[in-house]
Amino acid sequence: EQRVEDQHQLYSILLMVLLFLSLLTTLTAWRLKVKQVRFLHETGLSMFYGGVMGVLIRYTSMPSETAIAYTFPINITNRTTPSTFYVQDNNITYAYKLSATYRNETPELPISELVDRVGFDPEVFFYVLLPPIIFYAGYDLRQKHFFSNFGSILMFAVIGTTISCFVIGGIMYAFVSKIQVINGFDFIDCLLFGAMISATDPVTVLAVFHDLHVDSKLYVLVFGESVLNDAVAIVLYRSILAYSPYSAEGVDTFNAAGFFRSVGVFLGIFLGSFAMHFTKLTRIGKYPLLETTIFAMMSYSTFLVAEAMKLTGIVAILFCGIIQSHYTHKNLSLESQKRTKQFFELLNFIAEKFIFSYMGLSVFVFPYHRWNIGFISFAFLAIFAGRLCNIYPLSFILNRVRQNKISCNLQHMMLFAGLRGAIAFALAIRNTSSESRQLMFTTTLMIVFATVIFNGGGTGQMLSLLKIR
């Protein structure tokens, strides 16, 4: 009973910390807007405050009295470490889930329970925080500009992200195999890293561009690519995982069956997700609360249905937001129209602050970081090369057929606006059970920090430099 009470208190403290960080970020953002300071955006503020709080939690919280390092003899006969370990004692079986594998550099024990509880749960991100952000992006979308540039957006999102994935994967494989050999890193791991880090961040881009009221064509190209390429990156990630079992016998050899299976997974998930959205609702305008409730639940169910069918909920709920805005919104009562707009705007704002505060906390409270300066430096070089091979060649091809050309200044801004963020972070932290995955996560976190703070904070100056209104 005491253990349950202690856990309840820990979760209360964690939520209180996150709410405090969100409130602090909101108040600071208000002062920056009043003073018209634009070199530091609120997403960067969230990460900064989260990092400071992570330092305080990591180094000031009291150690846990129950966190004792036990050693059990485990005989591993297969290639992989067991995901669940069972210990029997006095006719009671205890099940321990695998958290990570590490060698002599084991983190110091005992670890504070608060530090342990603060760890980021990617499922909370995917199922609670992300859907309202993506839905509101579609619901508040400038539809005319989006669909007039839809072909270009698809080109950048699908083909561009795929190019970026393989460019990054190839450069990182050259590093881990030729320049600095890292055991446990094969070509499939490099491609996985390329897929997760190719996802540019719509949260930061939306926030920065919306506040600055940028050129509508630039806004819709960067926003559309950011939202759709998140879905493409997730699908590429799953497709590479679908291929990886076929390469188990020889990681450096091509397997046709695994390749075509992964292509099938890619096409099935991406195309199927476009069909997962609902449109009109029955009018119940006399009961605005019920009308708004049904609207919200039906919209959220789109994401869940897509994920349950192993499709990508991001694409599904984005187009659900677009369709709901175009059809359903006009059939709601005036009070429900106002309520839904304000409700999803509020959810979007709060979820955004929670995400970046979580990311800032993770820098210091995640106990299994792997630091390799060479790998991290080459990763920055790789994402820049991948972005170059994406934006400029595809813009050149598109300008051959577009009447409204993508100018060089817009191309430069699209290159600069390739921020990495929450999707890359969530994909990286989903699996940190091996040393290679821990190195991927640490590298991803550093890239997210650098691009959000420097690229996000420098967006206003870059727009002025390139003379983009």
C-alpha positions in Angstrom: 0.0 0.0 0.0 2.9 2.4 0.8 4.5 1.6 -2.5 1.3 2.5 -4.4 1.0 5.7 -2.5 4.6 6.6 -3.2 4.1 5.9 -6.9 1.0 8.1 -6.9 3.0 10.9 -5.4 5.8 10.5 -7.9 3.4 10.8 -10.8 1.8 13.9 -9.2 5.3 15.5 -8.9 6.1 14.6 -12.6 2.8 16.2 -13.9 3.4 19.2 -11.6 6.9 19.6 -13.1 5.6 19.4 -16.6 2.8 21.9 -16.0 5.2 24.3 -14.3 7.6 24.1 -17.3 4.7 24.7 -19.7 3.5 27.7 -17.6 7.0 29.1 -17.4 7.4 28.7 -21.2 4.1 30.4 -21.9 4.8 33.4 -19.6 8.3 33.8 -21.1 6.9 33.5 -24.7 4.4 36.3 -23.8 7.1 38.6 -22.7 9.2 37.9 -25.8 6.2 38.7 -28.0 5.6 41.9 -26.1 9.2 42.9 -26.6 9.2 41.6 -30.2 12.2 39.4 -29.5 12.4 36.7 -32.3 15.8 35.2 -32.0 14.6 32.6 -29.4 11.3 30.8 -30.1 9.0 29.2 -27.4 9.9 25.6 -28.6 13.5 26.3 -27.9 12.5 27.8 -24.6 10.6 24.6 -23.7 13.7 22.5 -24.4 16.0 24.9 -22.5 13.7 25.0 -19.4 13.3 21.2 -19.7 17.1 20.7 -19.7 17.5 22.9 -16.6 14.8 21.0 -14.8 16.5 17.7 -15.9 19.8 18.8 -14.3 17.9 19.7 -11.0 16.1 16.4 -11.0 19.1 14.3 -11.9 21.5 15.7 -9.4 19.3 16.8 -6.5 16.7 14.0 -6.0 17.3 11.5 -3.3 18.4 7.9 -4.3 15.8 5.1 -4.1 16.2 2.8 -1.2 14.8 -0.1 -3.2 17.0 0.2 -6.3 19.5 -2.5 -5.6 21.7 -4.1 -8.4 21.1 -7.8 -8.3 23.1 -10.2 -10.4 21.4 -13.4 -11.7 23.1 -16.2 -13.8 21.4 -16.1 -17.2 22.3 -18.6 -19.9 21.6 -17.0 -23.3 21.5 -19.7 -26.1 20.0 -17.6 -28.9 21.3 -14.5 -30.7 19.1 -12.0 -28.8 18.8 -11.1 -25.2 15.5 -12.3 -23.7 13.0 -9.4 -23.5 11.4 -10.8 -20.3 13.3 -12.4 -17.4 11.5 -14.6 -14.8 12.7 -15.2 -11.3 10.9 -17.7 -9.0 11.0 -17.4 -5.2 8.8 -19.1 -2.7 6.2 -20.2 -5.3 6.0 -16.6 -6.7 7.2 -15.7 -10.2 8.5 -12.2 -10.8 8.7 -10.9 -14.4 11.4 -8.3 -15.3 11.2 -6.4 -18.6 14.4 -5.6 -20.5 15.3 -2.0 -20.2 18.7 -1.9 -21.7 22.0 -3.8 -22.2 25.3 -2.3 -21.1 28.8 -3.4 -20.2 31.2 -2.3 -17.5 30.1 1.4 -17.7 26.8 0.6 -15.9 25.1 3.8 -14.6 25.6 4.3 -10.9 23.0 2.6 -8.7 20.8 3.2 -6.9 19.0 5.7 -9.2 16.4 8.1 -7.9 12.8 6.8 -8.5 11.8 10.3 -9.7 14.6 10.1 -12.3 13.4 6.7 -13.4 9.7 7.8 -13.7 10.6 11.0 -15.7 11.7 8.8 -18.6 9.9 9.6 -21.9 7.2 7.1 -23.0 7.0 7.2 -26.8 3.5 5.7 -26.7 2.2 8.7 -24.7 3.7 10.9 -27.4 2.2 9.0 -30.4 -1.3 8.5 -28.9 -1.8 11.5 -26.7 0.4 14.5 -27.6 0.9 14.1 -31.4 -2.7 13.6 -32.7 -4.1 17.0 -31.6 -1.1 18.8 -33.1 -1.4 17.2 -36.5 -5.2 17.4 -36.5 -5.2 21.1 -35.8 -2.6 21.7 -38.5 -5.0 20.2 -41.0 -8.1 21.9 -39.4 -6.5 25.3 -39.6 -4.9 24.7 -43.0 -4.9 27.2 -45.8 -6.5 24.7 -48.1 -6.3 26.6 -51.3 -2.5 26.9 -51.1 -2.0 23.4 -49.9 -3.9 21.6 -52.7 -2.5 24.0 -55.4 1.0 22.8 -54.3 0.0 19.2 -53.4 2.1 17.6 -56.2 5.2 19.4 -55.1 4.5 18.6 -51.5 4.2 14.9 -52.3 7.4 15.0 -54.3 9.4 16.5 -51.5 7.7 14.3 -48.8 7.9 10.9 -50.5 10.8 11.0 -53.0 12.8 13.6 -51.0 12.6 11.8 -47.7 13.5 8.5 -49.4 16.5 10.1 -51.0 17.5 11.7 -47.7 17.2 8.4 -45.9 19.5 6.6 -48.2 22.0 9.4 -48.4 22.2 9.7 -44.6 22.4 5.9 -44.3 25.2 5.6 -46.9 27.3 8.3 -45.3 26.9 6.9 -41.8 27.7 3.3 -43.1 30.9 4.7 -44.6 31.8 6.2 -41.2 31.0 3.1 -39.1 32.7 0.7 -41.5 35.7 2.6 -42.9 36.5 5.7 -40.8 35.8 4.4 -37.3 34.6 0.9 -37.0 31.7 0.6 -34.5 30.8 -3.0 -33.5 27.1 -3.8 -33.8 26.4 -1.2 -36.5 25.5 -2.7 -39.9 24.0 -1.2 -43.0 20.4 -1.9 -41.8 21.1 0.1 -38.6 22.4 3.0 -40.7 19.3 3.0 -42.8 17.1 2.9 -39.7 19.0 5.9 -38.4 18.6 7.6 -41.8 14.8 6.9 -41.8 14.3 8.3 -38.2 16.4 11.4 -38.7 14.9 12.3 -42.1 11.7 13.3 -40.4 11.6 17.1 -40.3 9.6 18.7 -37.5 6.2 20.2 -38.2 5.7 21.4 -34.6 8.5 23.9 -34.6 8.1 24.9 -38.3 4.4 25.6 -37.7 5.0 27.6 -34.6 7.8 29.7 -36.1 6.2 30.3 -39.5 2.7 31.0 -38.1 4.0 33.7 -35.7 6.0 35.4 -38.5 3.2 35.3 -41.1 5.6 34.1 -43.8 5.0 33.9 -47.5 2.0 31.5 -48.1 3.8 29.4 -50.7 6.9 28.9 -48.5 4.6 28.1 -45.5 2.6 25.5 -47.3 5.6 23.8 -49.0 7.6 23.6 -45.7 4.5 22.6 -43.6 3.2 20.1 -46.1 6.6 18.4 -46.5 7.1 18.4 -42.7 3.8 16.8 -41.9 3.8 14.2 -44.7 7.5 13.3 -44.5 6.9 12.4 -40.8 4.5 9.8 -42.1 7.0 8.7 -44.8 9.8 8.5 -42.3 7.7 6.3 -40.0 6.7 4.1 -42.9 10.3 3.8 -44.2 11.3 2.9 -40.6 8.8 0.1 -40.6 9.7 -1.0 -44.1 13.4 -1.3 -43.2 12.5 -3.3 -40.1 10.4 -5.6 -42.3 13.4 -6.1 -44.5 15.9 -6.6 -41.7 15.0 -10.3 -40.9 15.9 -11.2 -44.5 19.3 -9.7 -44.0 20.1 -11.6 -40.8 22.3 -14.1 -42.5 24.4 -11.6 -44.4 23.9 -7.9 -43.7 26.0 -6.8 -46.7 24.1 -8.8 -49.3 20.9 -7.9 -51.2 17.8 -10.0 -50.6 15.2 -9.6 -53.3 12.3 -11.1 -51.3 13.0 -8.9 -48.3 13.3 -5.8 -50.6 9.9 -6.4 -52.3 8.3 -7.2 -49.0 9.5 -3.9 -47.6 8.3 -2.0 -50.7 4.9 -3.6 -50.3 4.8 -2.6 -46.6 5.7 1.0 -47.6 3.0 1.3 -50.3 0.3 -0.5 -48.3 0.7 1.6 -45.1 1.1 5.0 -46.9 -1.7 4.7 -49.5 -4.1 2.9 -47.1 -3.7 5.8 -44.6 -5.1 8.3 -47.1 -8.5 6.5 -47.0 -8.8 6.6 -43.2 -10.9 9.7 -42.5 -14.5 10.5 -41.8 -16.4 13.4 -43.2 -19.9 14.7 -42.3 -21.6 14.3 -39.0 -25.3 14.4 -38.3 -26.6 17.7 -37.0 -27.3 17.9 -33.4 -27.0 21.7 -33.2 -29.5 22.0 -30.3 -26.9 20.3 -28.0 -23.6 22.0 -28.7 -21.7 20.1 -26.0 -22.8 16.7 -27.5 -22.1 18.0 -31.0 -18.6 19.1 -30.0 -17.9 15.8 -28.1 -18.9 13.7 -31.1 -16.8 15.8 -33.4 -13.7 15.4 -31.2 -14.2 11.6 -30.6 -14.8 10.9 -34.3 -11.7 12.9 -35.3 -9.5 11.1 -32.8 -10.9 7.7 -33.8 -9.4 8.2 -37.2 -6.0 8.1 -35.8 -6.7 5.0 -33.7 -8.3 3.1 -36.5 -5.4 3.8 -38.8 -2.9 2.7 -36.1 -4.9 -0.4 -35.3 -4.8 -1.4 -38.9 -1.0 -0.9 -38.9 -1.3 2.2 -41.1 0.1 5.6 -40.2 -2.2 7.7 -38.1 -0.4 10.9 -38.9 -1.5 10.9 -42.6 -5.0 9.7 -41.6 -5.6 12.4 -39.0 -4.0 15.2 -41.1 -6.5 14.5 -43.9 -9.3 14.0 -41.4 -8.6 17.6 -40.1 -8.6 18.9 -43.7 -11.9 17.2 -44.5 -13.5 18.1 -41.2 -12.6 21.7 -41.8 -13.9 21.8 -45.4 -17.2 19.9 -44.8 -18.1 19.2 -41.2 -17.2 22.6 -39.7 -19.8 24.3 -41.9 -22.5 21.9 -40.7 -21.9 22.6 -37.0 -23.9 25.1 -35.0 -22.2 28.5 -34.6 -21.4 27.7 -30.9 -19.9 24.3 -31.8 -17.8 25.9 -34.6 -16.3 28.3 -32.0 -15.9 25.6 -29.4 -14.1 23.1 -31.7 -11.7 25.7 -33.1 -10.7 26.9 -29.6 -10.6 23.4 -28.1 -8.2 22.0 -30.7 -6.1 25.2 -30.7 -5.7 24.9 -26.9 -4.8 21.1 -27.1 -2.3 21.9 -29.8 -0.6 24.6 -27.7 -0.4 22.5 -24.5 0.8 19.3 -26.3 3.5 21.3 -28.1 4.9 22.6 -24.7 4.7 19.2 -23.1 6.7 17.5 -26.0 9.6 19.9 -26.0 9.8 20.0 -22.2 10.0 16.2 -22.2 12.8 16.3 -24.7 14.8 18.8 -22.6 14.3 16.6 -19.5 15.6 13.5 -21.4 19.0 15.0 -22.0 19.9 14.5 -18.3 17.5 12.0 -16.9 18.0 9.3 -19.6 20.6 7.0 -18.0 22.0 5.1 -21.1 23.5 7.8 -23.3 26.3 6.7 -25.7 28.6 9.5 -26.7 30.7 9.2 -29.9 31.8 12.6 -31.1 32.9 11.3 -34.5 29.5 9.6 -35.1 27.6 12.7 -34.0 29.7 15.1 -36.2 29.2 12.8 -39.2 25.5 12.7 -38.5 25.3 16.5 -38.8 27.2 16.3 -42.1 24.9 13.5 -43.3 21.6 15.3 -42.6 23.0 18.4 -44.4 24.0 16.3 -47.4 20.7 14.5 -47.4 18.8 17.8 -47.3 20.9 19.2 -50.2 20.2 16.1 -52.3 16.5 16.5 -51.5 15.7 20.2 -52.0 17.7 21.4 -54.9 17.4 18.5 -57.4 13.7 18.1 -56.8 13.1 21.9 -57.0 14.9 21.9 -60.3 12.7 19.1 -61.6 9.5 20.7 -60.3 10.4 24.1 -61.8 10.3 22.4 -65.3 6.6 21.8 -64.9 5.4 24.4 -62.4 4.0 27.8 -63.6 4.6 29.3 -60.2 8.4 28.6 -59.8 10.1 27.8 -56.5 12.7 30.6 -56.4 16.3 30.1 -55.2 15.6 32.1 -52.0 12.7 29.8 -51.2 14.9 26.8 -51.8 17.5 28.1 -49.5 14.9 28.7 -46.8 13.5 25.2 -47.3 17.0 23.9 -46.8 17.4 25.9 -43.6 14.0 25.0 -42.3 14.7 21.3 -42.1 14.5 21.1 -38.3 14.5 17.8 -36.6 12.1 17.3 -33.7 9.6 15.2 -31.9 9.1 12.4 -34.5 12.8 11.6 -34.8 13.1 11.7 -31.0 10.1 9.4 -30.5 11.4 6.9 -33.1 14.8 6.9 -31.5 13.7 6.3 -28.0 11.3 3.5 -28.9 14.2 1.0 -28.7 17.3 1.8 -26.7 18.1 -1.8 -25.6 21.4 -2.1 -27.5 24.5 0.0 -27.6 23.9 1.0 -31.2 20.4 2.1 -30.5 21.6 4.1 -27.5 24.1 5.8 -29.7 21.4 6.6 -32.3 19.2 8.1 -29.5 21.9 10.3 -28.1 22.9 11.5 -31.6 19.2 12.2 -32.5 18.8 14.2 -29.3 21.8 16.4 -30.1 20.6 17.0 -33.6 17.1 18.0 -32.4 18.6 20.4 -29.8 20.9 22.0 -32.3 18.3 22.4 -35.1 15.5 23.6 -32.9 17.5 26.2 -31.0 19.8 27.5 -33.8 17.7 26.9 -37.0 14.4 27.6 -35.2 15.8 30.7 -33.5 17.4 32.0 -36.6 14.4 31.6 -38.9 13.4 35.3 -38.6 17.0 36.5 -39.4 17.2 34.1 -42.3 13.9 35.3 -43.8 15.2 38.9 -43.6 18.5 37.9 -45.2 16.8 36.1 -48.1 14.3 39.0 -48.4 11.3 36.7 -48.0 8.2 38.6 -46.7 
